[in-house]
Amino acid sequence: MTITTSAPPARSTPVAIALGFLTGGVIGASLAAFVVGCVIESVPLCVAGVGLPAVYGLLFLLAGAPRRAREAAVVPRTALAVVESREAVGGAATSDVAVRFDLTVAPDGVPAYRVAFSQDIHLADLPDYRQGVVVVVQYPPDRPWRVRIVKRPTPEWEERAADARLDSEPGPVLVSESSEGCGVGFVRLFGLLLAAAAVVLLFRADLFDGDASDKPQVSSSSTSTSAPSSSSSSSSSMVVSSAYGTVTLGPNQSFLDRGQLRKAVGLLTKGTEARTALTVVVQDRLLSIVYAPTGSQAPTFDRDSLPYDRFPALVEEARSGLGVSSPKTWQLTVERLTGSLTIRVVVTGAEGTASLEANGQVKVVRRTPAR
């Protein structure tokens, strides 16, 4: 047999590049699917993100089984070798340590050659592999660079190693563990990014649908017929029942904003039967309407007829003209319990509580300064 002393075949072959792209694609798609599934709360997508690498790994294992069977069927060649150098390249966290060996292998009847490889060696056995020591090795005949030191050779080979004197071979040095080419690493990264982007684009409507995020969240009591819908942290939420209705604004919003209050009342009215109100209470980000029970004779009013556009000016007058220099909270209440429509604004600050009352034409009829 003639040993070819060229380096092991490069791994940046078309098959290796295709495999690298496929591996990167599986990694990128599974990670993106799991993250997107968590964001949009899709259990099947999360399961797919976890299951895809497992399925790919199983298929890869099964596809490589025939090759591994053929390699295992090859009878390894046994030879003597002399240690040219050694270097520990792994930590000693366990009793074994990874050692980088440089050997001259001298098979029977064929030219000697140099090879470099790594192998785990027990710490107590390291002195047995010092420079110049002859050892027994094995390797597949068709892959001479895959050399392994035989730690417990047969008595015959152990006796031959003890009596042998081998000369060093100048080279070239075969490398047992051939590193990946740059092409494989590049296509793997490209496949990862491409697959991740494809998953995000496929579910972009669920992730970035701005229209859905602007819709109010509707949670209903047992007497409500409204169905829940999703909302973002910056949108409003709404609760509707036969007895009351509330709208809560998200951060950076206020019912003092132009048109905001009338819009919220419209949301409560839309899709529901016409009901008169007993009380309307407005705070900075909370609107509450209490409805009159069916058949009730209590004094009510039409919630859609209120002068909502004039309420912000009324609140501003109460906040700035009643002796509260730094009002912390305010509340506007509309009711008709006394027979006529009454609009009352109460503000609270460090100086105390102040209030004003206005009639149905938003004309102030009473002011109570802070005290």
N, C-alpha and C positions, 0 to 999 in steps of 0.2 A: 504493500500500500504506500502511496506517495502522499505526504502531508503538504498541503498548500499553505504556505506561510503568509498569505495575504490576510488582511483584516477581515473580520466577520462582515457579512453583507449589511449594507446600510439599511436603516429602518424607514427612510423617507422614500419608500417605493409607492407606486400608485395605490396599491392595496392598503398600505399603512396610512397614507394620506386620507383615503376614503374612510377608513376606520376611525381615524382621528376626528374627521369632520362629523361622522355619525355620533361618536362619543360626546363631542362638544354639544351637538344638537340635543341629545338626550338630556345632558346636564342642564343646559339652558332652558329647555322646554319644561322639565320637571320643576326646577326652581321657580320659574315664572308662573307656572300653573298653580303651584302651592300658594305663592304669595297672592296672586290674583284671586284665587279661590277664597283665601282668608278675607281679603278686602271686600269682595262682593258677597261673601257668606254663601258660597257654593260648595256644598259637601262633595258632590261628584268630582269637581275640579280639584279639590284638595286631595281626594283619594287618588286621582289620576297623577297628581304631582308626586305622591309618595310611591305609587305602584309602578310608574314608568321605569325608574332606574332598576327596580327589582326584576321586572320582566326582561329588561335589556341585559342585565347581568346574567340571568338564567339562560337566555338565548345565546349570549356570548360563551357561556360555559359549555352549553351543549354543542355549539358549532366547533369549539376547539377540542372536543372529546376525541374525535378520530385522530387528529394530529398527535395528541398526547398519548393515545394508545400506540400509535406507530413508534413514537420516540421511546416509549417504555419497552417495546418489544426488541429494540436494538440492544444487543449485548455490549456493555461498555468494554473498552480496551484498558488494560492495566499496564502501567509503566512505572519506571523510576524517575525521580526528579530531584533536583538540588535546589535548595532555597537560596535565591540570590539576595532577596531583601524581604522585609516584612514591616508592616506599619499598622498599628491599631487605628481604625477609622470610626469605631462605634464606642458608645459609652459603656460603662461597666455597671449598669443598673442591675443586671442579673449576673449569674455565674459565667455566662458566655459573653464574649466580646467579638465584634466584627474586626477581622484582620485583613489587610490588603497584602496579598502575596505576589511576589515576582519570582517565577520559577523557570528553570531550564528543564524541559521534559525530554527524556531520552527513551523513546519507544524501541522495542527490539526490531532490528532489521530496517528501520527507516531513519531519516535524518532527525536530529534533535531540533527543538524549537523553543522559543521563549514565550511565556504567557503570563498575563497579569489578571488576577481575579480576587474576589473577596469571599471569605468564608468565616462562619462563626466558630470560634475556638474557646474551649473552657480555659478559664484563667490559670488553673493549675497545670494545664498542658502547654502553655505558651513556651516554656523553656525547651520543649522537645522540637520546636520549629525555628530554632535560631539560624542565622545565616551560615550556609555551608553544609547544613544537615541534609542527608539524602532521605527522601520520603517516598511513599508509595501513593500513586495517584491513579484516578480513573477518568475516562472521558469517552463520549460517543465517537466512534470512528469517523463519522461524517461531520462532526463539529468539534474539532480538536481544541478550540478555545474554551469549551465548557468543562474545564478541569476541576476536579474536587479531590482534596487530600483524603486518603483512606486512613481513618483514625485507628482502626484495628485491623490491619492486614492479616492475611493468612500467614502461618509460620514460614512457609516457603518464601513469600515475598518479604517478610520481615527479616529473614536471614540474608536475602539478596541485598536489601537496603543497608544492612549493617556492614556488608563486605564491599559495597560498591564505592567507586571513586569516579565522579562525573565531572566533566569539564563544562565551563560556562559557555553558553551559546550567545554570540553577540547580538542577535536580533534578526528581523524585526520582532516586536512584542505584540502578540495577539491579545486582544482585550475580550474578556469573557462577557462583561455586561456592556453591550454597545449602547451608547446614548441615542436618544431620539434626535432626528434632524430638526432644523429650524422650521422646515416646511410643515412637519406634523404638528408642532406646537402652534404655528400660526393658523392653520386650518381648523384646529380644535377650538381655538379662541373665536375664530370667525363663525364657526358653527354654533357655539354657545350664544354669542350675541344675536345671531340671525334668528335662532329658534326662540330666544326670549322675546325679541321684538315681535315675532310673528304671533306669539301667544297674547301679548299685550294689545296688538292691533286687532286681533280677533275678538277680544272682549272689551274694546275701547268704548263701546256704547254703554256697557254696564259700569265702566270705571269713570268715564268722563262725560256722562250725559248731564249737561248743565240744566236742561229743562226739568229733569226729574228731581234734581237737588233743590230747585227753587219752589217746588210744590210743598204746601204745608203738610205736616204729619197729622193725621186725624186718628185719634184714639177714642173709642166710643164706649159708653156705658152699656148696661144691659138693655136699655130702652132706645138706644141709637141704632140707626141703620147704616151709618157711614162705615166704610172699610178703611183699614189702616194703609198708609202709603209712606214711603221712605222720605227722609229729609236729611239735610246736612246740618252741621252745627251752627251755621250762620242763617238758617231759614227759620220760619216760624212753625209753631206747633199748635194744634187746635183740638179741643175736646168739646163734643156736642152731645147733649142728651135732651130728654123731654123737659127737664127742669131748669137747665142752665146751659150756657155755652161760654167757653174761654178761648182766648188766643194769646199765646206767649211768643214774643219776638225773640229772635236770636241776638247774639252780641252785636254791638255797634248799630243797633236800631232803636227807635223810640217812636212812641205814638204821637210825639210832638212834630215828627217829620211830616212834611206836606203830603196830604192825601193818605197817610198811613192808617189813620183811625177809620176813615170811611171804607177803605179797602178791606180792613179786618172785619168790620160789620158785614160787608158784602159777602165775605167768605162764610160767616156764620149763617147768613140768610140763604145762600145758594144751595139748591137741592133739598131744602127743608120746607115744611109747611109754614105759612104765615102765622107768627105768634107775636102777641103784644108783650111788652116788657114791664116788669115791676121795678127793676133797678138796673142801671148801667154804672159800672165802676171802672175807671181807667187809671192805671198807674203808668210809670215810664215805659215798661215793656209788657204789661199785663192788662188785658181787657176781659171783663167778666160781665155777663148779662144774665139776669135771673128772669125767667119767663113766668107769666101768670098761668096757673093751672087751668085746664079746660073747664069752662063753666064758672070760673071764679068771678066774683063781683068786685074784686079789689081794683082800685084806681090804677090804670095802666096807661101806656103811651106807645105810639108807633116808633120803634127804634130807628127806622129809616128816615124819619122826618126831623131828626135832631140836627142842629147846626154844627156839625162836626168840624167844619173848616174854621170856626171861630173859637173852638176850645183852646188851641195852643196860645192864642193871645190872652185868654182868660187865665190860663195857668201862669203865663209869664207875669201878668199883673200881680197875681197872688205871691209869686216868688220874689218879686222885686219891690212891691209897694206896701208890704205889711210888717216891716221891721225885722224880717229874717234875712240877714246879710248873706249867709251861706246855707241855703236850704239843702238838706240831704235827701228828703223824700217829698213826694207830692201825690195827692190822690184827688181825682175828680169824680163826683157822684151825681148821677141824675136820677130823680125819683119824683113821684107824684102822690105821695102818701097824704099830703095836706090838701089835696084837691087841685092845686095848680102846679105846673111843672117847676121844679127847683133844681138849679145847678149849683153844687157846692164844691169848692176847691179848698183843700186843707194842705198846708205845707208845714214841714217840721225841720228845725235846725237847732243850732247851739243856743239860740235865744229863746226857744220854746216852740209852741204851735200857734199858727195863725190861720185864718180862714176868711173866705168871702162867699157870698151867695148871689146868684143871678137868677133872673126869671127866664121864661121860655124864649124871650127875645135877646138873651145874653146881655141884659142890662143889669149892672151890679146894683143890688138893693141893700146889701149889708156887708160891712167889713169888720173883722175882728183882728186887731193887730196882735203880734206876739206878746206874751206876758209870762 
